[in-house]
């Protein structure tokens, strides 16, 4: 029974490591899409403004 408890602890630690890695990946993807949307060249921004106003 004690060994089983240790197994659960190890599994929880592994899961938390995976969860942290997954969170980092999703954060970096969100940052990339944020850069794509908002940090384009001025020409792209101007075109977007023209398209939205048209």
RAFENPE-V647776 format. One record per residue. N is the residue number from 1. RES is the residue in one small letter. SS is DSSP state (a for helix, b for strand, c for the rest). PSI is psi in radians with two decimals (* if undefined). BURIAL is # if it has 16 or more other ideal C-beta (glycine too) atoms within 10 Angstrom, else .. Layout:
N&RES&SS&PSI&BURIAL, N&RES&SS&PSI&BURIAL
This chain:
1&x&c&-0.71&., 2&x&a&-0.69&., 3&x&a&-0.71&., 4&x&a&-0.71&., 5&x&a&-0.75&., 6&x&a&-0.70&., 7&x&a&-0.78&., 8&x&a&-0.73&., 9&x&a&-0.78&., 10&x&a&-0.76&., 11&x&a&-0.70&., 12&x&a&-0.72&., 13&x&a&-0.79&., 14&x&a&-0.76&., 15&x&a&-0.73&., 16&x&a&-0.62&., 17&x&a&-0.79&., 18&x&a&-0.73&., 19&x&a&-0.74&., 20&x&a&-0.75&., 21&x&a&-0.74&., 22&x&a&-0.70&., 23&x&a&-0.72&., 24&x&a&-0.76&., 25&x&a&-0.81&., 26&x&a&-0.65&., 27&x&a&-0.74&., 28&x&a&-0.64&., 29&x&a&-0.77&., 30&x&a&-0.69&., 31&x&a&-0.71&., 32&x&a&-0.81&., 33&x&a&-0.60&., 34&x&a&-0.77&., 35&x&a&-0.75&., 36&x&a&-0.71&., 37&x&a&-0.78&., 38&x&a&-0.36&., 39&x&c&0.74&., 40&x&c&3.12&., 41&x&c&2.72&., 42&x&a&-0.60&., 43&x&a&-0.79&., 44&x&a&-0.72&., 45&x&a&-0.74&., 46&x&a&-0.75&., 47&x&a&-0.70&., 48&x&a&-0.71&., 49&x&a&-0.76&., 50&x&a&-0.73&., 51&x&a&-0.74&., 52&x&a&-0.55&., 53&x&a&-0.43&., 54&x&c&*&.
